[in-house]
Amino acid sequence: MSGPPRPLRPPPRPAPERAATGTRLAWLDVLRGLAALAVVFDHISYYVLQHVRHIVYQWFDPGNYGVFVFFIISGYIVPASLERKGSVRTFWVSRLFRLYPLYLLAVGIAVALYFAHFGSIRGENSDPATSVLSQLLMMSNVLDGKNLPNVVWSLSYEMVFYLLLTALFIARVHKRSSWYALGFAAAAVAIGGLLPRAFFTQNVATPRLIALVADLAVMAGLAFAVASRGMSRLLGAGLAALVGITLLAFNGGWIWPWEALSILALMFTGTMLYRAEQGQYPWPRAIAIGVTVFGLAIAAGLWHSRAWGLPAHAELLWSRRWVSAFMLAGLTFAAGLAFRHVRWPKVLTWLGLISYSLYLLHPLVIEVYHHLYPSRQHPFGVQVLIAAGLLALIIAICSVTYLAVERPAQGLGRRVGRRLDARYGPDRIPAAVPAQEPAMAGRGHPAAE
């Protein structure tokens, strides 16, 4: 997402939650599947279809496009899940069982491939204690970690969003999505270029100590948010969120602070669009704010990227890719909303269901292929066949891991949540009264779930 080339770029999140009716939001699965294919192409094309990649990258970055679509979807569906459940405990239990089983499997496979000399773990072996601490809470990219597997950088920003969302929900100010979207987008432009990267780990203490302190603070804060009541719950959630936002703003890794702030703006824009779709916020205002947020995020990239000092031609290419990826991501989500009532083929929705497996595992498959067949010199027709074969293999593997790991873990998470409710009582937080999405022009509109 920024100047110099970066390692494999992932989609960020697992498949969407279930709707309040108990049926899946199929159009979100379709969008997620489309975004996953864009990201897989971005990564495969490092090794095959290089000529096609060169042509595409003159105008468009499919990796950025996929990431932006995924973050908008996260903002659309994750707050809705928390608000529908009304329970911080249930929300975090579901996150734990949704994210960690496959994540641990992917880490294990990456380590096994390393010891089998099939891949690299990119420096984690030089300081395994720091690596474990930086990735314990999936926040490696804001703890100056090495990201194992290296695609998990995006999960750091998902986790910060979860922490922030939890604090806002407990404080009963989570309905103000439009203000948060505009605020983070404006901050990306105004101060995004002034904030440092990896400030704490380079200037305050060792990476291991920073990671340890951050992990302890976040876990302690979440423990109070989940297990306590009253003011201590709010203070715990606030502590965890403050640590997350501070790390995002001052200790980011692969991406720049203005990119991280733009990501949060995209997520809250997705939340605002959810409220508009539910009739809680006027569509004309939501569209105007959404366009403004996208414009500010684009402006942040065009302005702050000049600090890289790229040659004029390289700067032009990067700018075109940045603008087109943002615009197409927004148009893709808008098209999904417009056709949300269409009955989609199962083959398309299946890609959305397995997208978290695609996210974590496809780089490992590509890495094994590159180890076995390092040569990139093939006729174009052979490259097409190789890419199709890799894609088919990736989808097959990820279908198995979804059925064998993800889906059972999700079911277990739901059962654990019910047992906790049965033993300790419901953990629902009453909705704020009145529950409103603040109007941008002086008039409030209902925002109750």
C-alpha positions in Angstrom: 0.0 0.0 0.0 3.0 2.3 0.0 5.9 3.2 -2.1 8.5 0.5 -2.1 7.3 -3.1 -2.9 6.0 -5.0 0.1 5.7 -8.7 0.8 2.5 -10.6 0.0 -0.5 -8.5 0.6 -3.5 -10.2 2.1 -7.2 -9.8 2.5 -8.0 -9.0 6.0 -10.7 -11.0 7.6 -12.8 -14.1 7.9 -16.1 -14.5 6.3 -19.0 -12.3 7.4 -21.2 -13.0 10.4 -24.8 -14.3 10.1 -27.6 -11.8 9.7 -30.2 -11.3 12.4 -32.5 -13.6 10.5 -30.0 -16.4 10.7 -29.4 -16.5 7.0 -26.1 -15.4 5.4 -25.7 -12.1 3.7 -24.8 -13.7 0.3 -23.8 -10.5 -1.4 -21.1 -9.9 1.2 -19.8 -13.4 0.5 -19.7 -12.6 -3.2 -17.8 -9.3 -2.6 -15.4 -11.1 -0.3 -14.8 -13.8 -2.8 -14.1 -11.2 -5.5 -11.7 -9.4 -3.2 -9.9 -12.7 -2.4 -9.4 -13.5 -6.1 -7.9 -10.1 -6.6 -5.5 -10.6 -3.8 -4.6 -14.1 -4.9 -3.9 -12.8 -8.4 -1.7 -10.1 -6.9 0.4 -12.7 -5.2 0.5 -15.4 -7.9 1.5 -12.9 -10.5 4.8 -12.4 -8.8 5.7 -15.8 -10.2 3.5 -16.4 -13.2 1.6 -14.1 -15.5 4.2 -11.4 -15.0 3.4 -9.7 -18.3 -0.2 -9.5 -17.4 0.8 -8.1 -14.0 2.9 -5.4 -15.6 0.0 -4.3 -17.8 -2.5 -4.3 -14.9 -0.1 -2.4 -12.6 0.2 0.5 -15.0 -3.2 1.5 -13.8 -4.5 -0.7 -10.9 -3.3 -2.4 -7.8 -5.5 -5.5 -7.2 -3.9 -6.1 -3.8 -4.9 -2.7 -2.5 -8.3 -3.1 -4.1 -8.9 -6.4 -2.3 -7.7 -5.1 1.0 -9.9 -2.0 0.8 -13.0 -4.1 0.0 -12.3 -6.4 2.9 -12.0 -3.5 5.4 -15.2 -1.9 4.3 -17.0 -5.3 4.7 -15.5 -5.6 8.2 -16.8 -2.2 9.2 -20.2 -3.1 7.8 -20.7 -6.5 9.5 -18.6 -6.6 12.7 -20.2 -3.7 14.6 -23.6 -5.1 13.5 -22.7 -8.4 15.1 -21.7 -6.8 18.4 -24.8 -4.7 18.5 -27.1 -7.5 17.6 -25.6 -9.8 20.3 -25.4 -6.9 22.8 -22.8 -8.9 24.7 -19.1 -8.0 24.9 -18.3 -11.4 26.3 -20.1 -13.3 23.5 -18.5 -11.0 20.9 -15.0 -11.8 22.1 -15.6 -15.5 22.5 -16.8 -15.6 18.9 -13.7 -13.6 17.8 -11.5 -16.0 19.7 -13.0 -19.1 18.1 -13.4 -17.5 14.7 -9.8 -16.2 14.3 -7.4 -18.3 16.4 -7.8 -21.9 15.4 -7.0 -21.4 11.7 -4.4 -18.7 12.6 -2.5 -21.2 14.8 -2.7 -23.8 12.1 -1.3 -21.4 9.6 1.6 -20.5 11.9 2.3 -24.1 12.5 2.4 -24.9 8.8 4.7 -21.9 8.2 7.1 -23.1 10.9 7.0 -26.7 9.6 7.7 -25.5 6.1 10.7 -23.5 7.4 12.2 -26.5 9.2 11.6 -28.6 6.0 13.5 -25.9 4.1 10.4 -25.0 2.0 10.0 -21.4 3.1 11.2 -18.5 5.2 9.8 -17.3 8.5 11.4 -13.9 7.7 13.5 -13.3 10.8 11.2 -14.7 13.5 13.8 -17.4 14.3 16.4 -14.8 15.2 14.2 -13.7 18.2 11.4 -16.1 18.7 10.4 -14.7 22.1 9.7 -11.3 20.6 8.0 -12.9 17.6 5.6 -14.8 19.9 4.8 -11.7 22.0 4.2 -9.5 19.0 1.9 -12.0 17.4 0.1 -13.2 20.5 -2.8 -10.8 20.0 -2.5 -10.7 16.2 -1.1 -7.2 16.5 2.4 -7.8 15.0 2.3 -5.0 12.6 1.8 -2.4 15.3 4.4 -4.0 17.5 7.1 -3.9 14.8 6.8 -7.7 14.5 7.7 -9.9 11.6 4.1 -11.0 10.7 4.0 -14.8 10.6 2.6 -15.7 8.2 3.6 -12.4 6.7 0.1 -11.7 5.4 -1.3 -11.2 8.9 -0.3 -7.5 9.0 -3.9 -6.6 8.2 -5.2 -8.4 11.2 -3.4 -5.9 13.4 -5.8 -3.2 12.2 -8.8 -5.5 12.5 -7.8 -6.0 16.2 -7.4 -2.3 16.9 -10.8 -1.8 15.3 -12.3 -4.5 17.6 -10.7 -2.9 20.7 -12.0 0.6 19.7 -15.4 -0.8 18.9 -15.7 -2.5 22.3 -14.9 0.7 24.2 -17.3 2.7 22.1 -20.0 0.1 22.6 -19.6 0.0 26.4 -19.5 3.8 26.5 -22.7 3.8 24.4 -21.3 6.1 21.8 -20.8 3.5 19.1 -23.7 4.9 16.9 -21.7 7.9 15.8 -20.2 6.1 12.8 -20.3 9.0 10.4 -18.3 11.2 12.8 -15.7 8.6 13.4 -15.3 7.9 9.6 -14.8 11.6 8.9 -12.6 12.1 11.9 -10.1 9.3 11.0 -10.1 10.4 7.3 -9.4 14.0 8.3 -6.7 12.9 10.6 -5.1 10.9 7.8 -4.8 14.1 5.8 -3.9 16.5 8.6 -1.5 14.5 10.8 -1.0 11.2 9.0 2.3 12.4 7.5 3.6 13.7 10.8 3.2 10.6 12.8 6.2 8.2 13.1 6.6 4.5 12.4 7.9 2.1 15.0 8.6 5.0 17.4 8.3 3.0 20.6 10.3 0.0 19.5 13.1 2.2 18.0 13.3 4.9 20.6 11.7 3.9 23.9 12.5 0.3 24.7 13.3 -3.0 23.1 10.7 -4.6 20.8 10.3 -7.5 23.2 9.5 -5.2 26.2 7.1 -3.0 24.2 5.3 -6.2 23.0 5.1 -7.6 26.5 3.8 -4.4 28.0 1.3 -3.9 25.2 0.0 -7.5 25.5 -0.4 -7.3 29.2 -2.2 -4.0 29.0 -4.6 -5.1 26.3 -5.3 -8.5 27.9 -5.9 -6.8 31.3 -8.2 -4.3 29.7 -10.2 -6.9 27.9 -10.4 -9.0 31.1 -12.1 -6.1 32.8 -14.3 -5.3 29.8 -15.5 -8.9 29.6 -15.7 -10.0 33.2 -16.5 -6.8 35.3 -19.4 -4.4 35.5 -19.9 -0.6 35.8 -17.0 1.8 35.6 -14.3 -0.8 35.8 -15.6 -2.4 32.6 -15.5 0.9 30.8 -12.0 1.7 32.1 -10.7 -1.7 31.0 -12.1 -1.4 27.5 -10.8 2.2 27.3 -7.3 1.1 28.3 -7.3 -1.7 25.7 -8.5 0.7 23.0 -6.1 3.4 24.0 -3.2 1.0 23.7 -4.4 -0.1 20.3 -4.8 3.4 18.9 -1.5 4.5 20.3 0.3 1.6 18.7 -1.5 2.2 15.4 -0.5 5.9 15.4 3.1 5.7 16.6 4.4 2.1 16.2 3.1 0.8 12.8 5.2 -1.5 10.7 4.7 -2.1 7.0 2.2 0.7 6.4 2.3 4.4 7.1 0.3 6.1 9.8 -1.9 7.9 7.2 -2.7 4.5 5.6 -3.6 3.1 9.0 -5.9 6.0 9.8 -7.5 5.7 6.3 -8.2 2.0 7.1 -10.1 3.0 10.3 -12.0 5.6 8.2 -13.0 2.9 5.7 -14.2 0.6 8.5 -16.4 3.2 10.1 -17.7 4.2 6.6 -18.8 0.5 6.3 -20.6 0.8 9.6 -22.3 4.0 8.5 -23.5 2.3 5.3 -24.9 -0.6 7.4 -26.9 1.9 9.4 -28.2 3.6 6.2 -29.2 0.2 4.8 -31.1 -0.6 8.0 -33.0 2.7 7.7 -31.2 4.2 10.7 -29.5 7.0 8.7 -30.5 8.9 5.6 -29.0 7.6 2.4 -28.2 11.0 0.8 -26.2 12.0 3.8 -24.5 8.6 4.0 -23.5 8.8 0.4 -22.2 12.3 0.7 -20.1 11.4 3.8 -18.8 8.2 2.1 -17.7 10.1 -0.9 -16.0 12.6 1.4 -14.2 9.9 3.3 -12.9 8.3 0.1 -11.8 11.7 -1.2 -9.9 12.5 2.0 -8.2 9.0 2.0 -7.2 9.4 -1.6 -5.9 12.9 -0.9 -3.9 11.6 2.1 -2.1 9.1 -0.1 -1.4 11.6 -2.9 -0.1 14.2 -0.6 1.9 12.2 1.9 3.5 9.8 -0.6 5.4 12.8 -2.0 7.7 12.5 1.0 9.1 9.3 -0.5 10.9 11.3 -3.2 9.9 8.9 -6.0 10.9 9.8 -9.6 8.1 11.5 -11.5 7.1 8.5 -13.5 7.0 6.2 -10.5 5.0 8.7 -8.5 2.5 8.9 -11.4 2.1 5.1 -11.5 1.7 4.8 -7.8 -0.9 7.7 -7.7 -2.9 6.1 -10.5 -3.0 2.8 -8.7 -3.9 4.4 -5.3 -6.8 6.4 -6.8 -8.1 3.5 -8.9 -8.0 1.0 -6.1 -9.9 3.2 -3.8 -12.5 4.2 -6.4 -13.1 0.7 -7.6 -13.3 -0.6 -4.0 -16.0 1.9 -3.3 -17.9 1.2 -6.5 -17.7 -2.5 -5.8 -19.2 -2.2 -2.4 -21.9 0.2 -3.8 -22.7 -2.4 -6.5 -23.0 -5.1 -3.9 -25.4 -3.0 -1.9 -27.5 -2.2 -5.0 -27.8 -6.0 -5.9 -28.0 -7.2 -2.3 -31.3 -9.0 -2.9 -30.1 -10.9 -5.9 -29.9 -14.7 -5.5 -26.2 -15.5 -6.1 -24.7 -18.8 -7.4 -23.3 -20.9 -4.6 -19.9 -21.1 -6.3 -19.5 -17.4 -5.7 -20.7 -17.3 -2.1 -18.5 -20.3 -1.3 -15.4 -18.2 -2.1 -16.6 -15.8 0.6 -17.1 -18.5 3.1 -13.5 -19.8 2.7 -12.0 -16.3 2.4 -10.3 -16.4 5.8 -8.6 -19.7 4.8 -7.6 -18.1 1.5 -6.2 -15.2 3.3 -4.0 -17.2 5.6 -3.0 -20.2 3.5 -2.6 -19.1 -0.1 0.8 -17.5 0.5 2.1 -20.8 1.9 1.0 -22.7 -1.2 2.6 -20.1 -3.4 5.8 -20.3 -1.4 6.0 -24.1 -1.8 5.4 -23.7 -5.5 8.2 -21.1 -5.8 10.6 -23.4 -3.9 9.9 -26.3 -6.1 9.8 -24.4 -9.4 11.9 -21.2 -8.9 12.1 -20.5 -12.7 9.7 -17.9 -13.9 10.5 -18.4 -17.6 7.5 -20.1 -19.2 5.5 -19.5 -22.3 2.3 -17.5 -21.7 0.0 -20.4 -22.2 1.9 -22.5 -19.7 1.8 -19.6 -17.2 -2.0 -19.5 -17.6 -2.2 -23.2 -16.8 0.1 -22.9 -13.8 -2.0 -20.0 -12.4 -5.2 -21.9 -12.9 -3.7 -25.0 -11.3 -2.5 -23.1 -8.3 -5.8 -21.4 -7.9 -7.7 -24.7 -8.0 -5.3 -26.2 -5.5 -5.6 -23.2 -3.1 -9.4 -23.3 -3.3 -9.4 -27.1 -2.6 -7.1 -26.8 0.4 -9.0 -23.8 1.8 -12.3 -25.6 1.3 -11.0 -28.5 3.5 -9.7 -26.2 6.2 -13.0 -24.3 6.3 -14.9 -27.5 6.7 -12.4 -29.2 9.1 -11.2 -26.2 11.2 -13.2 -23.0 10.7 -16.8 -24.2 10.8 -16.3 -26.6 13.8 -14.5 -23.9 15.7 -17.3 -21.4 15.0 -19.8 -23.9 16.3 -17.7 -24.6 19.4 -17.5 -20.9 20.0 -21.3 -20.5 20.0 -21.7 -23.4 22.4 -19.1 -21.9 24.8 -20.9 -18.6 24.6 -24.2 -20.2 25.6 -22.6 -22.1 28.4 -21.0 -18.9 29.8 -24.4 -17.2 29.6 -26.0 -20.2 31.4 -23.4 -20.2 34.2 -22.8 -16.5 34.7 -25.9 -14.9 33.3 -26.4 -12.8 30.2 -23.9 -10.1 29.5 -26.0 -7.7 27.5 -25.4 -4.0 27.7 -28.6 -2.0 27.4 -28.8 0.2 24.4 -28.2 4.0 24.8 -31.3 6.1 25.0 -31.9 7.8 22.7 -29.9 5.7 20.2 -29.0 8.0 17.3 -26.5 8.4 14.5 -25.7 12.1 14.9 -26.9 14.2 12.0 -24.2 16.2 10.1 -26.5 19.1 9.6 -28.2 19.6 12.9 -31.0 17.0 12.8 -30.8 13.6 14.5 -32.0 10.3 12.9 -32.9 7.1 14.7 -30.1 4.6 14.9 -31.5 1.9 17.1 -30.8 -1.7 16.1 
